[in-house]
């Protein structure tokens, strides 16, 4: 979830629980907003390197294990800023709620959140909600706007939270429907496959359906609501249309293929590169690791991988492309692919 939506969700939760507040509403809203945005402070890892960001984003600051500590630090900061003689205790609860709602907001996406860090680096994600969901954000904004109109009541904020829960439940149902599309297709093809789905942008009806056959994938983009291909509607922004138009009705689904190891003369080279310890970080991170391409040069050879989870139709941007390169038959070194041909060393 984007940081702005996180911050707004913290404000909404602070407003909804204001009836049990021991501090003024403006302070409560401020603490809730800051606390709900706080876990994304781990973006500073990106200033170190893209690899540091990949390894640590949604890590220690998103941990339920560390939540009480972070809440205490934020509550202490609030007490110092407002010079509250009561100390940190009045602010700890709302800080904890703000951090908690941030963790939940990330957990419903598919990026993966290390909720047990530093005990475990396992990533968890329910995969019901796209990382930027305009409808999710609008529900929060509506609740906050109604709360301004009815300043003495917590009902609008509570109602907005209830609608959010119902919306995510609806998305969970849509996820099961998308999985059924993949299961029916796999049954028609009469090939065993592991079927999973990923939420798509713009609409909760947009889904990527992935059939995994060992290290090979068949995947498609579907819109569960459409009966015919997308048509641009008046006043619809062009970039939103491009992002959503590639999701076809289930009956017109176009199945594509991807593979981790590829085929042909490069397959052995790809397998060798994928087995190297230097690419272990990407084996840990990627949900659908796939071969992006092989660059054979003189004397440098590179093997590039990406995570199919982040493929989106209608955009040329594909994040998290990493690989290994070597000179002649020398040692493999890890790199990030920049643009179409640039590369940045990660060692």
N, C-alpha and C positions, 0 to 999 in steps of 0.2 A: 504494500500500500504506500502511496506517496506521502511525504512528510506533512503536507498541508492537511490532508484528510485525517492523518493521525492526530494532529494538533486540534482540529475541530472536534474529533471524537472525544478527546480529553475534556474539552470545554463542555460538550453536551453531557457527558457523564457527571462532571462536576455540578452542572445545573440540575440534573435529575436527582442527585443525592443531597441537594442543598438543605432539605428539611432537617437533616441531622448535622448540619454544619456547626462548628464551634468557632468559625472565623467568618468575616464578612464575605458576601457573595463576590465582590470584585476580586478579592484575594484568592478565594476558592477557584474562581474561573482562571485566574492567572496561573496558579499552581497546576491545575489540571491540564491547561494548554501546554505549558512548558514540559511537564512530566511526560505527556503523551508524545511530544516531539523528541524528547531526550534520547531514546534508544538509537535514533538515526544519527546521533553524534559520532557514531563509528565511521561515518563517511570520511573522517580525517585519514583513515587508512589509505584512501585513494591518493593522498599526497605523497605517500611513501612509494607505492607502486600499485599497478593494477592487480598484481598477484596478492599483495597484502589485503587489498579490498575484497578479492574473491574469497580469501581464506577467513577473513574476520568479520565481514558484513553479516549482520543478523547473528552475531555471536554473543560475546560476553555481555553486551548492553541489552540484549534481548532475552536474557536468561531468567527463568523463574527462580532459579537457585540464588541468583544475585539480586533479584528484585527488592528484597527488604533493605539491602545495603544501599542501592541506588536511591530508593525512596527516602531513606534516612539522610543521605547527603543532600538531596534536593530540599527536604523539609528543613534541614539545618541552614541551607542557603536562604530559604524564604524567611526563616526566623531572624537571620542576620540582616537581610535587606530591610525588613520592616521593624527591626529592633524589638521584636516581640519578647517580653519578659517571661512568657510561658515556655519559650524555647521551641524545639522542633516538633514536639508531640502533636499539637493541633493540626499540623500540615502533613504528617506522615501518611495518614489514611488516604487523602486525596492524591498525594504523589504516587502511592502504591496503585491506586485505581487507574491513574493516568498511564503509568508504565504497563500495567496489566492489559489495558484496552489496546495499547499499541501492539503488544505481543500477540493478542488475539487477532488484531487486524492483519498482521503479517502471516499468522498461522493459517488463515483461510485461503491465502494465495498459494502458488505452486513453486515459488523460488526456493523455499526451504529455510527453516529457522532453527538455530541450535538452542533450543529451550533449556537444555540441561548443561550448557557450558558453565564452568570449565570441566565438569565431570565427564561429559561426553561431547564429541563434535558431530554427532548424528544430526542430520537435518530432517525436519518434519514439516509437512505442508498438506492441508486438506484439499487444496486445489479446487475450491468451489468458485473463487472470485479472481478476476483478472487484477493484475498489480495496480492498475489505474482504472477504477470503475466510476464513471461519472454519476451513475444512478445511486450508488452507495453514498457518494459525497453530497448529492442533492438532498437525500433523505436527512442527512445530518444538518445541512444548511436550513432546511425547512423547519426542523425542530428548534434550531437556535433562533430563527426569525420569529417563530411563534412564541418562543420564550421571552423575547424582547417585548412582543405585543402584550403578553400576559406575565408581567414581571413578578407577580406575587405567587404564581402557581408553578409547580414542578411538573404538572400533567403533560404539557407539550413535549418536554424533554423525555419524560418516561415513555410517552406514546411513540416518539421518534425512535427510541432505542428498541421498542417492541417491533416496530416496522422493520428496523434493520435486521433483527433476529429472524423475522419472517422472510425477509428478502434473501438472506443467506440460506435459509431452509429451502426456499424455492429454487435457488441455484443448485443446492445439493440434489434436489429432485431432477433438475435439468441435466446434471452430471450423470445420473443413473440412466436417463434417456439416451444421452450421447453414447454411453458405454454399450447400451443395447444395440445401437446402430452398428458399432464395431463387432459385437458378438454375432449379429445376424450376417454380416458380411463375411466374417471368418468361417461361419458354418457353411455359407454358400460356396466358399472357396475350398472347403473341406481340408483345411490345413490348420494344425494346432497353432495357437497364438496366444500371447498374453495381451489383453486389450486394456488400454488405459486412455484417459482423455486429459486435455488441458484447456482451461478457459481462454476464450479469445477476447480481443478488445471491443470496445464500443457497446456491445449488446450482450446481455446474459445468455442469449440464445446462440452465440457464436462459440464453437468448440473445435479443437483439433482432436481427432480420433487417431490413435496410434495402435497398430497391431505389431507386436514384437515377435519376430521369428528368430530366436537366437540372437545373433549380432546384426540381423537385418530388420528393416522396418518397412511397413506399408502405412501410409498416413493420408488423411484427407481433412479438409476444412468444411464444416457443415454449419448451417443455421437451422435450428430445429423449428423455427416458425415459418420459414419461407416455403412456398410451393413452387416458386419460379426464381430464376436468377435475379440478383439485386438490380434495381433501377434507381438512378439518382433522383431524389425528391427536391422540390424547390427549396432554396435557402440552406440546403445541407452543405456544410463545409466540404471542400474537395478532399482534404486529407482524411476526414472521417469516412467519406465514401470509399476511398481507396483502401482503408484499413478493413472495412467490413464487406466490401463487394466480393472479395475472394472466398467468402463462406457460402457454399452452395446449398440448395435444398438437399436433404438426405437422399432423395431418389435420384439426384443428378450428381452425386458425389464423385469427384475425380481423385482417384487413388494414385499417390506418388510413391516413390521408393527412395530409401536411403540405406546406407550400410556403414557399419563401423570399420570393416576391413577392406571394403571395395572388392573389386574383382580384376581379373586379368594379370598382366605382368607386375603390377605394383602391389598386389595383395601381400606377398611375403614381406616386402619392405614395410608396409603399413603395420603388419602384425609385429614385426620387430620393434618398430618405434613405439607402438602402444604398450608393449611389455616393459619398456624402460622405466626405471624408478623415477626419472626426472619428470615424467608426465603423471605421476601418482596423484598429484593434487587435482588433476582434471578427472581422473577416474573416480576420485572421492566426490567431486562436485556434480558431474554431469549425470542427468537422469537418462537421457537418450544419447549417449556419445556416438557421433557419426563422423565419418571421413568428410572433410571439406574439400581438400584437393592435395595432390602431390606435385611439388615443384622440383623438377630435375634440372639442375644447371651444371655449370662447369666452373668451379669444382663443387659448389654447394648443392645439397639436396635437402628439401624440407618436406615434412609430412604434417598437414594441418587438420585439426579436429574442431568440431563445434558441437553444441548441445541442441538437438532437434527441438527440445522444449521451447526454445526462444525464437524459432522460425515464425515469421508473420508474413502472410501475403500482403501485397500492396506497399511494401517498404523494402528498400535495399539494405537497410541497417540490420546487421546480424551481430549481436554482441558475443563476447566470450569465445573468441576463436584463438586457440592456442595450439602449439605444435613443437616439434623437435626438428633441428637442423644439424647437419654435420658437413664438414669439409672432407671430400673424398671418402675414405673409410675411417675417419677419425671419430672422436667422442661426440655423442649426441649432446646438444645444448638446447634449452627450452626458450621459446620466444612467444610473443603475442603478435598476431597478425594485425597490422594497422592498415586500414583502407583496403585497397586491392593488392598492393605489392610491398608495402612497408612492413617493417618488423621491429619489435623492441625486445631486447634481451631481458630475460628474467633472472639470470644468474648474477 
